[in-house]
Amino acid sequence: MIGKATKGADFRGLLRYIFSKERSQLVGGNLGQQSILGMQQEFEAISCLNHRVRYPVLHLSLSPHPDDRLSDDRAFDLIDDMVNRCGYGDCQWVAARHDDTITPVGKPRPHYHVIINRVRLTDCRVVSAWKDWQRYEIVLQELREEYKLTGVIDSRDSPRRELTTAQVLRTRQSQHSLDDSHYSNQIHSDPSVRAQLQNAIDSAITLANSVTSFSKTLSTAGVSTVVTSRGIKFEKDGMWFAGYQLGKGYTLKSLERRLSQQNLVRTIAPIIAACLVNQTRLVGKYHTAYWEDDQLVLMDNQSSTLKMRAVNKDGYWQPIGRAKLTDTDVRHFLEIDLRRRQAVREVKKQHQKEQTEVEVY
């Protein structure tokens, strides 16, 4: 489930937008009226008691994952929990379900709209908006876990910056302004320059072991790279983006961290894979390693945390997700590899000795 929150001053316009749609269904709330005019009058009767608040309207949009099926009763419970945990338990609210959207692959995607009066019923004071978006994200994450809904990456932790709503709208408007359907379809199918850069960087970094080799690989994809004392920036098709404009995962510091972890993975993964020949799981003093489908997994025994998940693609070991390897881990596995190689040599020597004795005999 993902959520979005906006503030405004017009109860009437938002109520008409939400409840005038053909496939709009009232889910619940704490208002006495169910008509648009009646709900508007209830909201405004309380909000007008606080003359200092400029934006009494809070609009929450909640979109469950297409695979998450919520009954209206369960959706009401979830919304009621969110309203209370976000600090609006003493406020008026009403919620509706819309069934007018589908996913790009054609799946129906019901979503929910919640209108909240930020002026409290109890004392007519307004609920504070100080860092309220952080509150919403924390509560949403808790509700995802409690209601066993499909999880998403917290926007604060996401390494990739997506297009803003305004940028998406501008892109759509530029597409609709073209009369030629061929060119319109072509633009619609091609990702933005920002997305092209993100994809090119993600692909190039899997083949690199340093910032220099990373830049050279990017140049073959038509991307120029400039590293300065302030960071890194990229150019494609005449457009420049600083690393932070592409997302947290594309700053110079983050890219160097990704390269460092990738190099550690490429040192450790072949050693573990060699130790796991003819086996699916090894449990040592400090680590546990095993195969999970085609992925190599390394766990820390003491903290029970995931240290590494990696896959071998075209001869290159690549981490899946964020690896948490340290130089200590590398030294430990290099020692293991040294002992393994010595043992293999001893076995070979013993085998050669036995062969020689047989031939002499």
Secondary structure, DSSP 8 states (H G I E B T S, - for coil): -EEEEEEES-HHHHHHHHHSSTTEEEEEES-S--SHHHHHHHHHHHHTT-TT-S--EEEEEEE--TT----HHHHHHHHHHHHIIIIITTS-EEEEEE---B-TTS-B--EEEEEEESB-TTT--B---TTHHHHHHHHHHHHHHHTT------TTT-SS----HHHHHHHHHHHHT---HHHHHHHHHS--HHHHHHHHHHHHHTT-SSHHHHHHHHHTTT-EEEEETTEEEEEETTEEEEHHHH-GGGSHHHHHHHHHHHHHHHHHHHHHHHHTTT-SEEE-SSEEEEEETTEEEEEETTT--EEEEEEEETTEEEESS-----HHHHHHHHHHHHHHHHHHHHHHHHHHHHHHHHHH-
